[in-house]
């Protein structure tokens, strides 16, 4: 009986090898090449009432200066601008010595819409298509609580406007 099982196993093995050896598939593959180019996020800012940077003189605690800025999306992707992403930063110097970075902040951001200025950006954010423009006003305030140390000092500051890609954000 053992011989029969061995013979049967040999026959099955030979049949499997013979069957596998005679079985073939034709195949072909095609490669498709492509280029994926990333878009760009870029904005430019202009002062329609003059040049940049802005210059303010005789600023006193409690004063607010309004800066008019035109923003253009010069990138290839649509962008979003949120009023919380418009920030002031800088430092004070008096007689060539730094005295701190306090007492200056952005108090309001406005945008131009339908013939008038509207506080805040529409629905908290504005989307600018590639090539799109928006006019904004930024109110920069000198805190009323500034001390006498700031008399005659100069604030070297900037307003930064952050644009983020609109899709997937």
MDAnalysis code that builds the backbone (N, CA, C; Angstrom):
import MDAnalysis as mda
import numpy as np

u = mda.Universe.empty(507, n_residues=169, atom_resindex=np.repeat(np.arange(169), 3), trajectory=True)
u.add_TopologyAttr("name", ["N", "CA", "C"] * 169)
u.add_TopologyAttr("resid", np.arange(1, 170))
u.add_TopologyAttr("resname", ["UNK", "UNK", "UNK", "UNK", "UNK", "UNK", "UNK", "UNK", "UNK", "UNK", "UNK", "UNK", "UNK", "UNK", "UNK", "UNK", "UNK", "UNK", "UNK", "UNK", "UNK", "UNK", "UNK", "UNK", "UNK", "UNK", "UNK", "UNK", "UNK", "UNK", "UNK", "UNK", "UNK", "UNK", "UNK", "UNK", "UNK", "UNK", "UNK", "UNK", "UNK", "UNK", "UNK", "UNK", "UNK", "UNK", "UNK", "UNK", "UNK", "UNK", "UNK", "UNK", "UNK", "UNK", "UNK", "UNK", "UNK", "UNK", "UNK", "UNK", "UNK", "UNK", "UNK", "UNK", "UNK", "UNK", "UNK", "UNK", "UNK", "UNK", "UNK", "UNK", "UNK", "UNK", "UNK", "UNK", "UNK", "UNK", "UNK", "UNK", "UNK", "UNK", "UNK", "UNK", "UNK", "UNK", "UNK", "UNK", "UNK", "UNK", "UNK", "UNK", "UNK", "UNK", "UNK", "UNK", "UNK", "UNK", "UNK", "UNK", "UNK", "UNK", "UNK", "UNK", "UNK", "UNK", "UNK", "UNK", "UNK", "UNK", "UNK", "UNK", "UNK", "UNK", "UNK", "UNK", "UNK", "UNK", "UNK", "UNK", "UNK", "UNK", "UNK", "UNK", "UNK", "UNK", "UNK", "UNK", "UNK", "UNK", "UNK", "UNK", "UNK", "UNK", "UNK", "UNK", "UNK", "UNK", "UNK", "UNK", "UNK", "UNK", "UNK", "UNK", "UNK", "UNK", "UNK", "UNK", "UNK", "UNK", "UNK", "UNK", "UNK", "UNK", "UNK", "UNK", "UNK", "UNK", "UNK", "UNK", "UNK", "UNK", "UNK", "UNK", "UNK", "UNK", "UNK", "UNK", "UNK"])
u.atoms.positions = np.array([
    [0.818, -1.182, 0.000],
    [0.000, 0.000, 0.000],
    [0.867, 1.252, 0.000],
    [1.975, 1.162, 0.684],
    [2.889, 2.281, 0.741],
    [3.454, 2.559, -0.642],
    [3.722, 1.526, -1.412],
    [4.247, 1.714, -2.746],
    [3.242, 2.433, -3.624],
    [1.980, 2.146, -3.434],
    [0.937, 2.795, -4.227],
    [0.888, 4.289, -3.909],
    [0.971, 4.652, -2.626],
    [0.966, 6.068, -2.241],
    [2.193, 6.802, -2.777],
    [3.356, 6.141, -2.705],
    [4.568, 6.751, -3.234],
    [4.455, 6.950, -4.739],
    [3.959, 5.940, -5.430],
    [3.788, 6.044, -6.874],
    [2.796, 7.144, -7.217],
    [1.720, 7.199, -6.488],
    [0.700, 8.231, -6.719],
    [1.286, 9.618, -6.473],
    [2.104, 9.800, -5.428],
    [2.736, 11.075, -5.110],
    [3.685, 11.477, -6.226],
    [4.435, 10.544, -6.763],
    [5.367, 10.840, -7.857],
    [4.583, 11.255, -9.091],
    [3.491, 10.556, -9.399],
    [2.668, 10.882, -10.574],
    [2.082, 12.293, -10.439],
    [1.577, 12.632, -9.255],
    [1.000, 13.967, -9.023],
    [2.078, 15.044, -9.161],
    [3.277, 14.787, -8.603],
    [4.363, 15.765, -8.677],
    [4.797, 15.985, -10.113],
    [4.930, 14.902, -10.877],
    [5.337, 15.010, -12.286],
    [4.265, 15.757, -13.078],
    [3.013, 15.472, -12.797],
    [1.920, 16.142, -13.507],
    [1.898, 17.639, -13.191],
    [2.175, 17.992, -11.944],
    [2.184, 19.404, -11.549],
    [3.316, 20.149, -12.244],
    [4.480, 19.507, -12.310],
    [5.631, 20.145, -12.968],
    [5.363, 20.271, -14.464],
    [4.842, 19.243, -15.045],
    [4.564, 19.272, -16.478],
    [3.491, 20.308, -16.793],
    [2.456, 20.367, -15.983],
    [1.379, 21.338, -16.208],
    [1.867, 22.761, -16.025],
    [2.678, 22.990, -14.984],
    [3.211, 24.330, -14.738],
    [4.196, 24.741, -15.803],
    [4.930, 23.811, -16.312],
    [5.928, 24.110, -17.328],
    [5.301, 24.448, -18.663],
    [4.126, 23.960, -18.924],
    [3.484, 24.232, -20.211],
    [2.518, 25.410, -20.128],
    [2.309, 25.951, -18.950],
    [1.381, 27.074, -18.766],
    [2.155, 28.377, -18.887],
    [1.729, 29.311, -19.720],
    [2.416, 30.593, -19.884],
    [1.393, 31.683, -20.183],
    [1.706, 32.908, -19.711],
    [0.895, 34.083, -20.021],
    [1.775, 35.095, -20.720],
    [1.247, 35.737, -21.725],
    [1.945, 36.863, -22.310],
    [1.622, 38.094, -21.488],
    [2.596, 38.948, -21.246],
    [2.362, 40.185, -20.488],
    [3.015, 41.356, -21.197],
    [2.545, 42.556, -20.865],
    [3.124, 43.785, -21.400],
    [2.789, 44.898, -20.415],
    [3.707, 45.810, -20.250],
    [3.412, 46.952, -19.377],
    [3.738, 48.243, -20.119],
    [3.068, 49.296, -19.731],
    [3.266, 50.617, -20.322],
    [3.563, 51.588, -19.191],
    [4.576, 52.424, -19.334],
    [4.923, 53.440, -18.345],
    [4.501, 54.801, -18.871],
    [3.795, 55.519, -18.058],
    [3.345, 56.867, -18.421],
    [4.073, 57.853, -17.538],
    [4.826, 58.734, -18.143],
    [5.576, 59.743, -17.402],
    [4.756, 61.009, -17.270],
    [5.003, 61.758, -16.219],
    [4.301, 63.022, -16.019],
    [5.086, 63.930, -15.104],
    [4.672, 65.168, -15.056],
    [5.280, 66.161, -14.174],
    [4.186, 66.791, -13.337],
    [4.406, 66.862, -12.048],
    [3.473, 67.503, -11.135],
    [4.170, 68.747, -10.594],
    [3.630, 69.914, -10.877],
    [4.232, 71.173, -10.435],
    [3.452, 71.738, -9.260],
    [4.164, 72.043, -8.191],
    [3.521, 72.643, -7.019],
    [3.173, 74.090, -7.316],
    [2.052, 74.536, -6.799],
    [1.646, 75.923, -6.951],
    [2.407, 76.821, -5.983],
    [2.120, 78.107, -6.055],
    [2.808, 79.068, -5.183],
    [1.810, 79.909, -4.412],
    [2.199, 80.274, -3.195],
    [1.450, 81.207, -2.366],
    [2.327, 82.442, -2.214],
    [1.847, 83.579, -2.736],
    [2.611, 84.820, -2.649],
    [1.646, 85.997, -2.714],
    [1.865, 86.957, -1.832],
    [1.087, 88.197, -1.882],
    [2.050, 89.366, -1.930],
    [1.562, 90.473, -2.480],
    [2.327, 91.714, -2.452],
    [1.474, 92.772, -1.779],
    [2.141, 93.712, -1.138],
    [1.447, 94.793, -0.435],
    [1.924, 96.130, -0.983],
    [0.970, 97.036, -1.185],
    [1.282, 98.383, -1.644],
    [0.504, 99.390, -0.822],
    [1.079, 100.563, -0.678],
    [0.400, 101.685, -0.031],
    [-0.097, 102.599, -1.143],
    [-1.399, 102.641, -1.407],
    [-1.906, 103.465, -2.497],
    [-1.773, 104.968, -2.222],
    [-1.512, 105.329, -0.977],
    [-1.400, 106.745, -0.611],
    [0.045, 107.208, -0.499],
    [0.982, 106.394, -0.891],
    [2.384, 106.766, -0.752],
    [3.264, 105.560, -0.890],
    [4.392, 105.621, -0.264],
    [5.344, 104.527, -0.392],
    [5.406, 103.718, 0.903],
    [5.999, 102.570, 0.787],
    [6.289, 101.748, 1.957],
    [7.775, 101.874, 2.225],
    [8.259, 101.905, 3.418],
    [7.511, 101.749, 4.669],
    [6.777, 103.032, 5.057],
    [5.865, 102.871, 5.989],
    [5.115, 103.996, 6.525],
    [5.997, 104.781, 7.495],
    [5.721, 106.086, 7.590],
    [6.410, 106.921, 8.567],
    [5.350, 107.692, 9.340],
    [5.414, 107.608, 10.664],
    [4.482, 108.317, 11.546],
    [5.328, 109.167, 12.491],
    [4.935, 110.430, 12.670],
    [5.673, 111.312, 13.584],
    [4.753, 111.812, 14.688],
    [5.361, 112.235, 15.791],
    [4.637, 112.781, 16.947],
    [3.556, 111.842, 17.473],
    [3.856, 110.596, 17.509],
    [2.913, 109.605, 18.023],
    [2.861, 109.718, 19.535],
    [1.679, 109.762, 20.095],
    [1.508, 109.890, 21.543],
    [0.696, 108.706, 22.079],
    [0.914, 108.332, 23.321],
    [0.097, 107.256, 23.897],
    [-1.392, 107.553, 23.707],
    [-2.117, 106.537, 23.278],
    [-3.548, 106.689, 23.004],
    [-3.847, 106.947, 21.538],
    [-2.807, 107.286, 20.743],
    [-3.013, 107.539, 19.311],
    [-3.170, 106.225, 18.554],
    [-3.935, 106.303, 17.467],
    [-4.095, 105.182, 16.543],
    [-3.797, 105.695, 15.141],
    [-2.939, 105.013, 14.453],
    [-2.584, 105.361, 13.073],
    [-3.211, 104.332, 12.147],
    [-3.877, 104.802, 11.089],
    [-4.513, 103.911, 10.133],
    [-3.621, 103.755, 8.912],
    [-3.272, 102.529, 8.611],
    [-2.434, 102.213, 7.459],
    [-3.301, 101.598, 6.375],
    [-3.310, 102.169, 5.208],
    [-4.073, 101.636, 4.072],
    [-3.128, 100.762, 3.260],
    [-3.514, 99.535, 3.019],
    [-2.668, 98.580, 2.310],
    [-3.514, 97.853, 1.268],
    [-3.010, 97.797, 0.045],
    [-3.641, 96.987, -0.994],
    [-2.875, 95.680, -1.104],
    [-3.605, 94.576, -1.000],
    [-3.012, 93.242, -1.057],
    [-3.385, 92.613, -2.392],
    [-2.402, 92.052, -3.071],
    [-2.661, 91.334, -4.317],
    [-2.085, 89.928, -4.207],
    [-2.869, 88.949, -4.643],
    [-2.405, 87.564, -4.673],
    [-1.637, 87.372, -5.985],
    [-0.313, 87.336, -5.892],
    [0.525, 87.160, -7.080],
    [1.001, 85.719, -7.239],
    [0.520, 84.830, -6.387],
    [0.848, 83.408, -6.510],
    [-0.116, 82.723, -7.451],
    [0.093, 81.438, -7.663],
    [-0.772, 80.681, -8.568],
    [-1.940, 79.996, -7.848],
    [-1.872, 79.892, -6.511],
    [-2.937, 79.261, -5.730],
    [-3.824, 80.321, -5.080],
    [-5.093, 79.989, -4.876],
    [-5.971, 80.857, -4.105],
    [-5.473, 80.886, -2.665],
    [-5.616, 82.041, -2.004],
    [-5.149, 82.180, -0.627],
    [-6.271, 82.678, 0.272],
    [-6.109, 82.399, 1.574],
    [-7.010, 82.924, 2.607],
    [-6.211, 83.856, 3.502],
    [-6.854, 84.948, 3.899],
    [-6.257, 85.866, 4.870],
    [-7.251, 86.016, 6.002],
    [-6.782, 85.787, 7.215],
    [-7.605, 85.867, 8.417],
    [-7.154, 87.093, 9.208],
    [-8.089, 87.859, 9.803],
    [-7.676, 89.054, 10.549],
    [-6.743, 88.743, 11.715],
    [-6.796, 87.524, 12.242],
    [-5.882, 87.177, 13.331],
    [-4.459, 86.944, 12.824],
    [-4.306, 86.852, 11.503],
    [-2.986, 86.673, 10.904],
    [-2.394, 87.996, 10.412],
    [-2.964, 89.104, 10.850],
    [-2.403, 90.435, 10.584],
    [-1.837, 90.911, 11.916],
    [-0.511, 90.965, 12.024],
    [0.118, 91.244, 13.314],
    [1.165, 92.351, 13.195],
    [1.317, 93.081, 14.283],
    [2.353, 94.110, 14.381],
    [3.478, 93.572, 15.243],
    [4.688, 93.901, 14.854],
    [5.835, 93.530, 15.668],
    [6.910, 94.596, 15.501],
    [7.767, 94.690, 16.471],
    [8.843, 95.666, 16.388],
    [9.450, 95.935, 17.742],
    [10.212, 97.024, 17.825],
    [10.892, 97.360, 19.074],
    [11.091, 98.874, 19.152],
    [11.234, 99.352, 20.363],
    [11.473, 100.763, 20.638],
    [12.963, 101.001, 20.875],
    [13.441, 102.137, 20.377],
    [14.816, 102.571, 20.655],
    [14.786, 104.044, 21.037],
    [15.625, 104.368, 22.019],
    [15.778, 105.760, 22.440],
    [17.268, 106.020, 22.583],
    [17.754, 107.037, 21.879],
    [19.184, 107.364, 21.880],
    [20.043, 106.157, 21.507],
    [19.551, 105.360, 20.533],
    [20.301, 104.204, 20.050],
    [20.237, 102.976, 20.925],
    [19.488, 103.032, 22.022],
    [19.402, 101.909, 22.956],
    [17.987, 101.333, 22.930],
    [17.890, 100.003, 22.804],
    [16.580, 99.356, 22.829],
    [15.936, 99.471, 24.202],
    [14.624, 99.808, 24.202],
    [13.927, 99.933, 25.486],
    [12.710, 99.012, 25.575],
    [12.518, 98.146, 24.594],
    [11.426, 97.181, 24.700],
    [10.593, 97.085, 23.444],
    [9.596, 96.218, 23.518],
    [8.713, 96.002, 22.376],
    [7.237, 96.165, 22.738],
    [6.955, 96.755, 23.883],
    [5.578, 96.858, 24.376],
    [4.847, 98.077, 23.813],
    [3.564, 98.111, 24.079],
    [2.691, 99.271, 23.876],
    [2.252, 99.529, 22.436],
    [2.514, 98.644, 21.500],
    [2.024, 98.811, 20.132],
    [1.248, 97.553, 19.757],
    [0.048, 97.756, 19.191],
    [-0.762, 96.607, 18.788],
    [-1.678, 97.005, 17.639],
    [-2.242, 95.994, 17.000],
    [-3.249, 96.230, 15.970],
    [-4.601, 96.204, 16.657],
    [-5.342, 97.317, 16.505],
    [-6.632, 97.400, 17.187],
    [-7.797, 96.990, 16.292],
    [-7.689, 97.193, 14.975],
    [-8.757, 96.813, 14.050],
    [-8.182, 96.539, 12.670],
    [-8.885, 95.676, 11.936],
    [-8.578, 95.436, 10.530],
    [-9.883, 95.618, 9.765],
    [-9.836, 96.423, 8.692],
    [-11.011, 96.687, 7.859],
    [-10.723, 96.230, 6.433],
    [-11.775, 95.931, 5.677],
    [-11.620, 95.632, 4.260],
    [-12.651, 96.435, 3.484],
    [-12.345, 96.710, 2.206],
    [-13.213, 97.491, 1.344],
    [-14.204, 96.561, 0.668],
    [-15.505, 96.856, 0.805],
    [-16.533, 96.025, 0.189],
    [-17.739, 96.874, -0.159],
    [-18.224, 96.732, -1.359],
    [-19.444, 97.414, -1.821],
    [-19.433, 98.914, -1.526],
    [-18.318, 99.554, -1.781],
    [-18.239, 101.004, -1.655],
    [-18.020, 101.532, -0.244],
    [-17.655, 100.666, 0.700],
    [-17.415, 101.140, 2.056],
    [-16.489, 100.223, 2.834],
    [-15.947, 100.744, 3.941],
    [-15.050, 99.963, 4.794],
    [-15.859, 99.150, 5.789],
    [-15.514, 97.880, 5.943],
    [-16.204, 96.965, 6.849],
    [-15.171, 96.454, 7.850],
    [-15.528, 96.510, 9.143],
    [-14.600, 96.044, 10.170],
    [-14.477, 94.533, 10.123],
    [-13.257, 94.051, 10.281],
    [-12.998, 92.618, 10.202],
    [-12.997, 92.184, 8.754],
    [-12.521, 91.006, 8.494],
    [-12.569, 90.475, 7.137],
    [-13.851, 89.676, 6.999],
    [-14.394, 89.557, 5.791],
    [-15.690, 88.881, 5.630],
    [-15.653, 87.460, 6.167],
    [-16.668, 87.116, 6.940],
    [-16.790, 85.802, 7.587],
    [-15.471, 85.352, 8.206],
    [-14.809, 86.272, 8.847],
    [-13.542, 86.053, 9.539],
    [-12.350, 85.894, 8.599],
    [-12.559, 85.406, 7.412],
    [-11.453, 85.286, 6.461],
    [-11.902, 85.777, 5.095],
    [-10.938, 86.100, 4.268],
    [-11.226, 86.454, 2.885],
    [-10.389, 85.527, 2.006],
    [-10.978, 85.066, 0.920],
    [-10.253, 84.246, -0.039],
    [-9.962, 85.097, -1.257],
    [-8.699, 85.114, -1.650],
    [-8.280, 85.841, -2.845],
    [-7.869, 84.838, -3.912],
    [-8.521, 84.911, -5.066],
    [-8.108, 84.072, -6.179],
    [-6.767, 84.553, -6.695],
    [-6.081, 83.720, -7.424],
    [-4.826, 84.121, -8.044],
    [-5.087, 85.368, -8.888],
    [-4.320, 86.414, -8.665],
    [-4.515, 87.684, -9.362],
    [-5.512, 88.603, -8.682],
    [-6.193, 88.119, -7.643],
    [-7.192, 88.920, -6.941],
    [-6.557, 89.972, -6.042],
    [-7.329, 91.020, -5.745],
    [-6.854, 92.118, -4.899],
    [-7.899, 92.433, -3.833],
    [-7.411, 92.968, -2.709],
    [-8.297, 93.469, -1.674],
    [-7.617, 94.662, -1.010],
    [-8.420, 95.662, -0.693],
    [-7.922, 96.828, 0.037],
    [-8.238, 96.629, 1.509],
    [-7.242, 96.838, 2.358],
    [-7.479, 96.734, 3.797],
    [-6.928, 97.970, 4.491],
    [-7.479, 98.233, 5.651],
    [-6.957, 99.264, 6.543],
    [-6.614, 98.571, 7.853],
    [-5.449, 98.913, 8.373],
    [-4.999, 98.336, 9.632],
    [-4.793, 99.490, 10.603],
    [-5.465, 99.421, 11.742],
    [-5.286, 100.438, 12.775],
    [-4.233, 99.951, 13.767],
    [-3.149, 100.714, 13.854],
    [-2.058, 100.399, 14.768],
    [-2.121, 101.399, 15.912],
    [-2.190, 100.890, 17.135],
    [-2.400, 101.743, 18.309],
    [-1.175, 101.783, 19.217],
    [-0.964, 102.981, 19.792],
    [0.084, 103.212, 20.801],
    [-0.654, 103.246, 22.133],
    [-0.396, 102.258, 22.961],
    [-1.125, 102.063, 24.215],
    [-1.087, 103.311, 25.100],
    [-2.255, 103.686, 25.633],
    [-2.394, 104.849, 26.511],
    [-1.570, 104.695, 27.791],
    [-1.209, 103.467, 28.144],
    [-0.471, 103.205, 29.385],
    [1.050, 103.285, 29.228],
    [1.528, 103.708, 28.058],
    [2.975, 103.826, 27.867],
    [3.533, 104.838, 28.872],
    [4.711, 104.533, 29.392],
    [5.320, 105.388, 30.415],
    [6.181, 106.484, 29.782],
    [6.654, 107.408, 30.617],
    [7.482, 108.517, 30.149],
    [8.765, 108.054, 29.465],
    [9.182, 106.842, 29.751],
    [10.389, 106.301, 29.136],
    [10.311, 106.339, 27.599],
    [9.091, 106.328, 27.051],
    [8.901, 106.258, 25.602],
    [8.874, 107.639, 24.933],
    [8.940, 108.709, 25.696],
    [8.996, 110.041, 25.096],
    [10.262, 110.172, 24.269],
    [10.128, 110.644, 23.038],
    [11.268, 110.847, 22.156],
    [11.855, 109.568, 21.578],
    [11.241, 108.418, 21.844],
    [11.749, 107.145, 21.319],
    [11.175, 106.883, 19.929],
    [11.779, 105.976, 19.213],
    [11.308, 105.562, 17.887],
    [10.918, 104.091, 17.927],
    [9.793, 103.802, 17.302],
    [9.348, 102.413, 17.184],
    [9.696, 101.929, 15.784],
    [10.471, 100.871, 15.707],
    [10.842, 100.262, 14.434],
    [9.997, 99.003, 14.288],
    [8.955, 99.136, 13.515],
    [8.007, 98.036, 13.473],
    [7.583, 97.640, 12.085],
    [6.787, 96.607, 12.063],
    [6.238, 96.110, 10.804],
    [4.848, 95.533, 11.058],
    [4.083, 95.507, 9.999],
    [2.798, 94.819, 9.996],
    [2.970, 93.635, 9.059],
    [2.701, 92.457, 9.561],
    [2.847, 91.237, 8.758],
    [1.471, 90.692, 8.457],
    [1.248, 90.370, 7.191],
    [-0.019, 89.786, 6.737],
    [0.304, 88.398, 6.217],
    [-0.250, 87.396, 6.863],
    [0.016, 86.000, 6.502],
    [-1.093, 85.499, 5.581],
    [-0.692, 84.975, 4.439],
    [-1.640, 84.346, 3.508],
    [-1.390, 82.847, 3.540],
    [-2.472, 82.090, 3.576],
    [-2.384, 80.625, 3.571],
    [-3.100, 80.095, 2.341],
    [-2.629, 78.957, 1.829],
    [-3.331, 78.370, 0.688],
    [-4.773, 78.100, 1.085],
    [-5.695, 78.346, 0.160],
    [-7.127, 78.210, 0.467],
    [-7.595, 76.758, 0.431],
    [-7.110, 75.978, -0.510],
    [-7.525, 74.568, -0.611],
    [-6.854, 73.727, 0.468],
    [-7.586, 72.750, 0.982],
    [-7.088, 71.813, 1.979],
    [-6.659, 72.504, 3.264],
    [-7.262, 73.624, 3.554],
    [-6.898, 74.376, 4.749],
    [-8.163, 74.780, 5.484],
])
